[in-house]
Amino acid sequence: QVQLVESGGGLVQAGESLRLSCAASGSISSIAAMGWYRQAPGKQRELVATFTSAGSEKYADSVKGRFTISRDNPKNTVYLQMNSLKPEDTAVYYCNVILYPFRNYWGKGTLVTISS
């Protein structure tokens, strides 16, 4: 089994920054993709940022230029640096990992709330 533990969520004012962390542990094999999704109440879960299988970065249009995904491969940890936060960024942020072959794992989520 694989466990994903997110941390770093909280309540901040608009314009401030947060950094989310996701540490993967357990039976880690080859990682096909690793990144972040978010879900606000009443909305579908959406991609925020992820590393593709090729190691490139993919971002939602709404966060480009503000969010940066990074990783520490030896620690199996992925980060999401969130700058210039907006109230519309308020959501539960979920870490997602896809392992070969086709094994999809999710963290429990960390709540990010941005007040105006």
N, C-alpha and C positions, 0 to 999 in steps of 0.2 A: 504493500500500500504506500501511497504518497500523501503527505500532509502539507498543506499550504497555510502559513500563518501570516496574516497581514497585520501591520501596525502603522501608526503614524497619523491616523485620522483624528479629527477634532473639530473644534469651532474656532473660526477665525473671521476677521473682518475682510470685506472685499478689498482686493489689492494686495493682500498679504500672501504668504507662501506656506506650503506644507510639503513634506516629503514622506511618501508612503514607502514601506518596505514589505517585501514578501519573501519569506524564507521557505524553501522547499526541502523536505526531508523524507526519508523512507527509501523505498525501492526506486531510486532515480536511475533511469537508463538514459537513452538518448532523447534530448529535448528537441522536439520539432518546433515548438513555439512557446513563448512565455511573455505574458504581458498583463494588461489591466483592462477591465471592463467596469462600467458603472450602471447603476439603476436607480432612478428616482421613483418615488411613489406614483403609481398609475402609468408608468412608462416602461417600455421594453428595455432590457439590458442592451447596452451598446458598447462597441469597442471604443476604448480611449487611446491606448497605445500598446503596441506589441512588437516583439522581435519575431521576425519570420524565421523559417527554417534556414534561410540563407544568411541570417544575422543582420539583415537590414531592419530599419525601424519604420513602423507604420503608425500614423496618427490620425485620429478623427479630425476633420476639418475645423471643428469648433475649438480644438485645443492646440492646433499648430502654432508654433511661436511662443507658447506659454508653458507647455508641459514638455518634459524631457524624460525619456525612459533610459535607464542604464542598468547594468548588471555586474555582479561579481561572480564570475563563473565558479571559482573554487568553493564559494560558499553557497552556491545554488540560490542566489538571492537576486531579485530584481527590484529596482527602485523606480519611483515615479516622482520626479521633482515637479511640483505644481506652483507656478508663479502667476502673479496677477490674477488671482482667483476672483471669480464672479459668482453672484448668487445662483446663477443657473448651473454652476458646477456642483451644487449641493446634490449629493447622492450617496448611496452605499457603493463603495469601490471594492471590486472583487479581483483577486489575483487568479489568473488562469494559466494552466500549464498543459500542453499537449505533448505526450510522450509517444515515441514510436512503440508499437504500431497503433495509432488511432486511440490512445488512451487519454481522456480528457478529465482534468481535475480542477476543482474550484476551491478557493478559500471561503471562509465564512463571511468575509466582508468587513470593511471598516468604514464607519460613517464619517463623511466629510460634510460639514455644514458651514456655509459662508453667509454671513450676515451683511446686509447692505448698510 
